[in-house]
């Protein structure tokens, strides 16, 4: 018997049922190349089946009362928690995230669905003081929020459960239906979520999952007039293409970054170094808010670099199922080659490699570069790898200018004991969030999350995503 027949052949999920696709593709572990499953290679006919099912379900689901939507979301959270081990192991198998981090992602996802269950009961309107205008006398008015329809959700590989939850949960909380296209490398986590949600009381078609080629299915979702909104997390070029194809439909884009951290004079070095190393190298830096650039006050710079390098060199690299592993494989060999070429290019222009800079297969060592110019790709582009650039600054304005000298603007972190400096950073940093005395990698799941410039448009975080996914409607009454 051939090895290919020993792995499960998965099915797509549409209209509350599991369906075979005409074709499939093999899914392999990024860490050891092990064949994991045969995944449906959905075609446009399969996608149409999912969209039709979502449209049909929306007729019923859009009328569900808030308490009922809240109840099934809460049930989903509980069921994910009950199958925590299965979800964590699926995540680690698909994307080689260290197993401890996968368990943490599952726990966050439980919270995300619980937040959605709560927010489902808090979708509010407001009253308008119509008599503020002379012509408004004798009238009362108020607003309501209503679901917009079928939402196309396209998600990345790096958080295959929680970033899916950040699209599915607010959509469901607000009475919308979803056609989900997960990343080609991480479909099994989404299919497992569909399996869990299938056991709840959601109407068939409230959630549908299609897998396969992102360019084919993503373009079709963006162009389909039956889709009311696209919510996408991924690279800026793909986001720009989706926005171009989407026409008049709503588009929520969570795109790239090369997040920066400022370490001001007087900072507590041991704490800052520890947090910075975690923020730079968690999941091999394959996080859009991973610490990629660090600007350190010149009074702390030599000690910071030495301590940072020592801690980075002590991180364990290897088997993602080993609970002591700190970072494992990057998602593809091509991504390793890309980053190594950027490092080489920077060193040819005078940068120094303080540690790392090498890889074995898809395992890349934590890498620290100094003396990197702002024009270098490893500084100006999104590395999405375990690489960090550390440079000194003399005045805070210089560091702020360095952070802002980027096409991206998602999160930025600032460690400082100077209140004036903290407020200056909040005012002047061109990012979606400024995190004082924290790294830019910090996120909790109910805060507004999104960026400026090429980091995207719109905000996630359950309450804020619900606003994106609902229509504001005014009702005005003339009295007497």
C-alpha positions as CSV (number, residue, x, y, z in Angstrom):
1,X,0.0,0.0,0.0
2,X,1.4,3.4,-1.0
3,X,2.1,6.0,1.8
4,X,-0.3,8.4,0.2
5,X,-3.3,6.1,0.9
6,X,-2.4,6.1,4.6
7,X,-3.2,9.7,5.2
8,X,-6.8,11.0,5.5
9,X,-8.5,12.5,2.5
10,X,-10.4,15.6,3.8
11,X,-13.7,17.0,2.4
12,X,-14.9,20.5,1.9
13,X,-17.8,21.8,4.1
14,X,-20.8,23.6,2.6
15,X,-24.4,23.9,3.6
16,X,-23.9,21.9,6.8
17,X,-22.6,18.8,4.9
18,X,-19.2,17.4,3.9
19,X,-18.5,17.0,0.2
20,X,-15.8,15.4,-1.9
21,X,-13.9,17.6,-4.4
22,X,-13.0,16.4,-7.8
23,X,-9.3,16.8,-7.0
24,X,-7.0,17.0,-4.0
25,X,-3.5,18.1,-3.1
26,X,-1.0,16.6,-0.6
27,X,-0.3,18.6,2.6
28,X,3.2,18.2,4.2
29,X,4.7,19.2,7.5
30,X,7.1,22.2,7.1
31,X,9.3,20.7,9.8
32,X,10.0,17.2,8.6
33,X,8.2,16.9,5.3
34,X,5.8,14.3,6.7
35,X,2.6,13.8,4.5
36,X,-0.3,14.9,6.7
37,X,-3.4,14.6,4.5
38,X,-5.0,15.0,1.1
39,X,-6.8,18.3,1.0
40,X,-9.7,19.2,-1.3
41,X,-8.6,21.3,-4.3
42,X,-11.8,23.1,-4.7
43,X,-12.9,24.5,-8.0
44,X,-15.3,27.3,-8.8
45,X,-18.2,24.9,-8.8
46,X,-17.4,24.0,-5.2
47,X,-17.1,27.7,-4.3
48,X,-20.5,28.3,-5.9
49,X,-22.0,25.6,-3.7
50,X,-20.7,27.3,-0.6
51,X,-21.9,30.7,-1.6
52,X,-25.4,29.4,-2.5
53,X,-25.5,27.6,0.9
54,X,-24.5,30.8,2.7
55,X,-27.1,32.9,0.9
56,X,-29.8,30.5,1.7
57,X,-28.7,30.3,5.4
58,X,-28.6,34.1,5.7
59,X,-32.4,34.4,5.1
60,X,-32.9,32.5,8.4
61,X,-29.8,33.4,10.3
62,X,-30.1,37.2,9.8
63,X,-33.4,37.0,11.8
64,X,-32.0,35.1,14.7
65,X,-32.3,37.0,18.1
66,X,-29.1,38.1,19.7
67,X,-29.4,35.8,22.7
68,X,-29.6,32.8,20.4
69,X,-26.5,33.8,18.4
70,X,-24.7,34.4,21.7
71,X,-25.6,31.0,23.0
72,X,-24.2,29.1,20.0
73,X,-21.0,31.1,20.0
74,X,-20.6,30.3,23.7
75,X,-21.2,26.7,22.9
76,X,-18.5,26.8,20.2
77,X,-16.0,28.3,22.6
78,X,-16.7,25.5,25.1
79,X,-16.3,22.8,22.5
80,X,-13.0,24.2,21.3
81,X,-11.8,24.2,24.8
82,X,-12.9,20.6,25.3
83,X,-10.8,19.6,22.2
84,X,-7.9,21.8,23.0
85,X,-5.3,19.1,22.5
86,X,-6.6,18.1,19.1
87,X,-6.7,21.6,17.9
88,X,-3.1,22.4,19.2
89,X,-1.7,19.3,17.6
90,X,-3.4,20.0,14.3
91,X,-1.9,23.6,14.3
92,X,1.6,22.3,15.1
93,X,1.3,19.6,12.4
94,X,0.3,22.1,9.7
95,X,2.6,25.0,10.4
96,X,5.2,23.8,12.8
97,X,4.3,26.3,15.5
98,X,5.9,25.1,18.8
99,X,3.3,23.1,20.7
100,X,3.2,25.4,23.7
101,X,2.4,28.3,21.4
102,X,-0.3,26.2,19.7
103,X,-2.0,25.5,23.0
104,X,-1.8,29.3,23.8
105,X,-3.5,30.0,20.4
106,X,-6.3,27.6,21.2
107,X,-6.8,29.3,24.6
108,X,-7.0,32.7,22.9
109,X,-9.5,31.4,20.4
110,X,-11.8,30.2,23.2
111,X,-11.6,33.8,24.5
112,X,-12.3,35.2,21.1
113,X,-15.5,33.2,20.7
114,X,-16.5,34.1,24.2
115,X,-15.9,37.8,23.4
116,X,-18.1,37.4,20.4
117,X,-20.8,35.7,22.4
118,X,-20.9,38.7,24.7
119,X,-20.7,41.3,21.9
120,X,-23.6,39.6,20.1
121,X,-25.8,41.0,22.8
122,X,-24.3,44.5,22.6
123,X,-24.9,45.5,19.0
124,X,-26.5,48.9,19.7
125,X,-27.8,51.9,18.0
126,X,-28.3,55.4,19.3
127,X,-30.9,58.2,19.3
128,X,-30.5,61.3,17.2
129,X,-31.6,64.7,18.7
130,X,-33.6,65.7,15.6
131,X,-34.7,69.0,17.2
132,X,-31.1,70.2,17.1
133,X,-32.2,71.5,13.7
134,X,-35.3,73.7,13.3
135,X,-36.6,71.4,10.6
136,X,-36.2,68.4,12.9
137,X,-38.8,69.5,15.4
138,X,-41.6,67.0,16.0
139,X,-39.4,64.1,14.9
140,X,-37.6,61.3,16.8
141,X,-34.9,59.1,15.2
142,X,-32.7,56.3,16.1
143,X,-30.2,54.0,14.4
144,X,-29.9,50.2,14.3
145,X,-27.2,47.9,13.0
146,X,-28.1,45.0,10.6
147,X,-26.0,42.2,9.1
148,X,-24.9,42.8,5.6
149,X,-25.0,39.3,4.1
150,X,-22.4,36.7,3.1
151,X,-18.8,37.5,4.1
152,X,-15.8,36.0,2.3
153,X,-13.0,35.4,4.8
154,X,-9.5,34.7,3.6
155,X,-7.0,33.7,6.3
156,X,-3.2,33.2,6.7
157,X,-1.1,30.2,7.9
158,X,0.5,31.7,11.0
159,X,-2.6,31.7,13.3
160,X,-4.8,29.2,11.6
161,X,-7.3,29.1,14.4
162,X,-7.4,32.5,16.1
163,X,-7.2,34.6,13.0
164,X,-10.0,32.5,11.5
165,X,-12.0,33.1,14.7
166,X,-11.4,36.9,14.3
167,X,-13.4,36.7,11.1
168,X,-15.9,33.9,11.7
169,X,-16.9,34.9,15.3
170,X,-17.8,38.6,14.7
171,X,-19.6,37.7,11.5
172,X,-21.7,35.1,13.3
173,X,-22.2,37.4,16.2
174,X,-23.8,40.0,13.9
175,X,-26.0,37.6,12.0
176,X,-23.9,37.2,8.8
177,X,-22.9,34.0,7.1
178,X,-19.4,33.1,6.1
179,X,-17.5,31.4,3.2
180,X,-14.0,30.7,4.6
181,X,-10.9,30.2,2.5
182,X,-8.1,29.2,4.8
183,X,-4.4,29.3,3.8
184,X,-3.3,26.4,1.6
185,X,-0.8,25.2,4.2
186,X,-3.2,25.2,7.2
187,X,-6.7,24.0,6.0
188,X,-7.1,21.2,8.6
189,X,-7.5,23.6,11.5
190,X,-10.4,25.4,9.7
191,X,-12.0,22.0,8.8
192,X,-11.7,21.0,12.4
193,X,-13.4,24.2,13.5
194,X,-16.2,23.5,11.0
195,X,-16.6,20.0,12.5
196,X,-17.0,21.6,15.9
197,X,-19.5,24.3,14.7
198,X,-21.4,21.6,12.8
199,X,-22.3,20.1,16.2
200,X,-24.0,23.3,17.4
201,X,-27.3,24.7,16.4
202,X,-26.1,27.1,13.7
203,X,-28.3,26.8,10.6
204,X,-26.6,24.8,7.7
205,X,-24.6,27.2,5.6
206,X,-23.8,29.7,8.3
207,X,-20.2,28.6,8.0
208,X,-18.7,27.1,4.8
209,X,-15.1,26.1,4.2
210,X,-13.5,25.8,0.8
211,X,-9.8,24.9,0.4
212,X,-7.2,25.0,-2.3
213,X,-5.7,27.6,-4.6
214,X,-5.8,31.0,-3.1
215,X,-5.5,33.0,-6.3
216,X,-8.4,31.1,-7.9
217,X,-10.8,31.1,-5.0
218,X,-9.7,34.4,-3.5
219,X,-10.2,36.3,-6.8
220,X,-13.6,34.6,-7.3
221,X,-14.8,35.6,-3.9
222,X,-13.6,39.2,-4.4
223,X,-15.4,39.5,-7.7
224,X,-18.6,37.6,-6.8
225,X,-21.5,40.2,-6.5
226,X,-23.3,37.9,-4.0
227,X,-20.5,38.4,-1.5
228,X,-21.2,41.5,0.6
229,X,-17.7,41.8,2.2
230,X,-14.2,40.4,2.0
231,X,-12.1,40.2,5.1
232,X,-8.5,39.3,4.4
233,X,-5.3,38.8,6.4
234,X,-2.1,38.4,4.4
235,X,0.4,40.2,2.3
236,X,0.0,43.8,1.0
237,X,0.3,42.8,-2.8
238,X,-2.5,40.2,-2.4
239,X,-4.6,42.7,-0.3
240,X,-4.2,45.3,-3.0
241,X,-5.3,42.9,-5.7
242,X,-8.3,41.9,-3.7
243,X,-9.3,45.5,-3.2
244,X,-9.0,46.1,-6.9
245,X,-11.2,43.2,-7.7
246,X,-13.8,43.8,-5.0
247,X,-15.4,46.8,-6.6
248,X,-18.0,48.4,-4.4
249,X,-18.2,45.7,-1.7
250,X,-16.7,46.2,1.7
251,X,-13.1,45.2,2.2
252,X,-11.3,44.7,5.6
253,X,-7.5,44.2,5.1
254,X,-5.1,43.2,7.8
255,X,-1.7,43.2,5.9
256,X,2.0,43.3,6.6
257,X,4.3,45.1,8.9
258,X,7.9,45.4,10.0
259,X,7.1,46.4,13.6
260,X,9.5,48.5,15.5
261,X,10.4,48.9,19.2
262,X,11.9,52.0,20.8
263,X,14.0,51.4,24.0
264,X,14.4,54.8,25.8
265,X,17.1,55.7,28.3
266,X,16.4,54.5,31.8
267,X,14.6,51.4,30.7
268,X,14.9,48.2,32.8
269,X,17.3,46.3,30.6
270,X,16.7,42.7,31.8
271,X,13.0,43.0,31.5
272,X,13.1,44.8,28.1
273,X,15.6,42.3,26.6
274,X,13.6,39.3,27.7
275,X,10.3,40.7,26.3
276,X,12.1,41.8,23.1
277,X,13.6,38.4,22.4
278,X,10.2,36.8,22.9
279,X,8.6,39.4,20.6
280,X,11.2,38.9,17.9
281,X,11.5,35.2,17.7
282,X,8.1,33.7,18.8
283,X,7.0,31.3,16.0
284,X,10.2,32.0,14.2
285,X,9.2,35.6,13.7
286,X,6.3,34.6,11.4
287,X,3.9,37.1,13.1
288,X,2.9,40.3,11.5
289,X,3.6,42.2,14.7
290,X,6.8,40.4,15.4
291,X,9.6,42.8,16.6
292,X,11.8,43.4,13.4
293,X,13.4,46.7,14.2
294,X,14.7,47.9,17.6
295,X,15.9,51.4,18.2
296,X,17.9,51.6,21.5
297,X,19.1,54.7,23.3
298,X,22.9,55.0,22.9
299,X,23.5,54.8,26.6
300,X,22.0,51.3,26.7
301,X,22.9,50.1,23.2
302,X,26.1,48.1,23.8
303,X,24.7,46.3,26.9
304,X,21.3,45.7,25.2
305,X,22.9,44.1,22.1
306,X,25.1,41.9,24.2
307,X,22.3,40.7,26.4
308,X,19.9,40.3,23.5
309,X,22.4,38.2,21.5
310,X,23.2,36.0,24.5
311,X,19.5,35.3,25.1
312,X,18.8,34.7,21.4
313,X,21.6,32.2,21.1
314,X,20.2,30.2,24.0
315,X,16.9,29.6,22.4
316,X,16.2,26.0,21.5
317,X,15.4,25.2,17.9
318,X,13.9,22.0,16.6
319,X,11.0,19.7,16.9
320,X,7.8,21.7,17.3
321,X,6.2,18.9,19.4
322,X,9.0,19.2,22.0
323,X,7.6,21.4,24.7
324,X,11.0,23.0,25.3
325,X,11.4,24.2,21.7
326,X,11.3,27.9,21.3
327,X,11.2,28.1,17.5
328,X,10.9,25.6,14.7
329,X,10.6,25.5,11.0
330,X,9.7,28.4,8.7
331,X,6.7,27.8,6.5
332,X,8.6,27.1,3.3
333,X,12.3,26.7,2.1
334,X,11.7,29.6,-0.3
335,X,11.0,31.9,2.6
336,X,14.3,30.9,4.2
337,X,16.1,31.5,1.0
338,X,14.5,34.9,0.6
339,X,15.5,36.1,4.1
340,X,19.0,34.8,3.8
341,X,19.4,36.7,0.6
342,X,18.2,39.9,2.3
343,X,20.8,39.3,5.1
344,X,23.6,38.8,2.6
345,X,22.6,41.9,0.8
346,X,22.7,44.0,4.0
347,X,26.1,42.6,5.0
348,X,27.5,43.5,1.6
349,X,26.5,47.0,2.4
350,X,28.2,47.1,5.8
351,X,25.7,45.5,8.2
352,X,27.1,43.1,10.9
353,X,25.7,39.8,11.9
354,X,25.8,39.6,15.7
355,X,24.4,36.1,15.8
356,X,22.6,33.7,13.5
357,X,22.4,34.4,9.8
358,X,22.3,30.7,8.9
359,X,19.8,27.9,8.4
360,X,19.5,24.2,8.1
361,X,16.7,23.3,5.9
362,X,13.7,25.2,7.1
363,X,15.2,25.8,10.6
364,X,16.7,29.3,10.7
365,X,18.7,30.4,13.6
366,X,17.6,33.5,15.5
367,X,19.5,36.4,13.8
368,X,20.6,39.8,15.0
369,X,21.9,42.4,12.7
370,X,23.5,45.8,13.5
371,X,24.5,48.7,11.4
372,X,21.7,48.2,8.9
373,X,20.7,51.1,6.8
374,X,17.0,52.0,6.5
375,X,17.0,51.3,2.8
376,X,17.9,47.6,3.2
377,X,15.2,45.1,2.5
378,X,15.8,43.4,5.9
379,X,14.9,46.7,7.5
380,X,12.3,48.2,5.1
381,X,10.4,45.1,4.0
382,X,8.5,42.5,6.1
383,X,10.9,39.7,6.9
384,X,8.4,37.4,8.5
385,X,11.4,35.5,9.9
386,X,13.5,35.2,13.1
387,X,15.5,38.3,12.2
388,X,15.8,41.5,14.1
389,X,17.7,44.7,13.3
390,X,19.1,46.8,16.3
391,X,20.3,50.4,15.9
392,X,21.2,53.1,18.4
393,X,19.6,56.6,18.7
394,X,20.5,59.7,20.6
395,X,17.3,61.7,20.7
396,X,13.7,60.3,20.8
397,X,12.8,62.3,17.6
398,X,15.5,60.3,15.7
399,X,13.9,57.0,16.8
400,X,10.4,58.1,15.9
401,X,11.6,59.2,12.5
402,X,13.2,55.8,12.1
403,X,10.0,53.9,13.0
404,X,8.0,56.1,10.7
405,X,10.4,55.6,7.8
406,X,8.4,52.6,6.6
407,X,5.7,51.8,4.2
408,X,4.0,49.9,7.0
409,X,2.2,51.1,10.2
410,X,0.6,48.3,12.3
411,X,2.0,48.3,15.9
412,X,4.9,49.9,17.6
413,X,6.3,49.5,21.1
414,X,8.0,52.0,23.3
415,X,9.8,51.2,26.6
416,X,10.2,54.4,28.6
417,X,9.9,55.8,32.1
418,X,9.5,59.4,30.7
419,X,5.8,60.3,30.6
420,X,6.5,63.2,28.1
421,X,8.3,60.8,25.8
422,X,5.4,58.3,26.0
423,X,2.9,60.9,25.0
424,X,5.1,62.2,22.2
425,X,5.4,58.7,20.8
426,X,1.6,58.2,20.9
427,X,1.1,61.4,19.0
428,X,3.8,61.1,16.4
429,X,4.2,57.4,15.6
430,X,2.4,56.6,12.4
431,X,0.9,53.2,13.4
432,X,-2.5,51.7,14.3
433,X,-1.4,51.1,17.9
434,X,1.3,52.4,20.2
435,X,2.1,50.0,23.1
436,X,3.9,51.8,26.0
437,X,6.2,49.6,28.0
438,X,5.4,46.7,25.8
439,X,6.5,45.1,22.6
440,X,4.5,45.6,19.4
441,X,3.8,41.8,19.5
442,X,1.4,42.3,22.3
443,X,-2.3,41.7,21.5
444,X,-5.4,40.8,23.4
445,X,-8.4,39.8,21.3
446,X,-10.9,42.4,22.2
447,X,-8.7,45.5,21.5
448,X,-9.1,47.3,18.1
449,X,-6.4,45.9,15.8
450,X,-5.3,47.2,12.5
451,X,-2.9,49.5,10.8
452,X,-2.2,52.4,8.5
453,X,-0.3,52.9,5.2
454,X,0.3,49.4,3.7
455,X,-0.6,47.6,6.9
456,X,-4.3,47.7,5.9
457,X,-7.7,49.2,6.3
458,X,-10.3,48.8,9.0
459,X,-10.1,47.2,12.4
460,X,-10.5,43.8,13.9
461,X,-11.1,43.0,17.5
462,X,-14.7,41.6,18.0
463,X,-16.6,44.8,18.6
464,X,-14.8,46.7,15.9
465,X,-15.1,43.9,13.4
466,X,-18.8,43.8,14.1
467,X,-19.0,47.5,13.1
468,X,-17.3,46.7,9.8
469,X,-19.7,43.8,9.2
470,X,-23.0,45.6,9.9
471,X,-24.9,48.3,8.1
472,X,-26.0,51.4,10.1
473,X,-29.6,52.2,9.4
474,X,-31.5,55.3,10.4
475,X,-35.2,55.2,11.4
476,X,-36.9,58.6,11.6
477,X,-40.5,59.2,12.9
478,X,-42.6,62.3,12.3
479,X,-44.9,62.7,15.3
480,X,-48.4,64.2,15.4
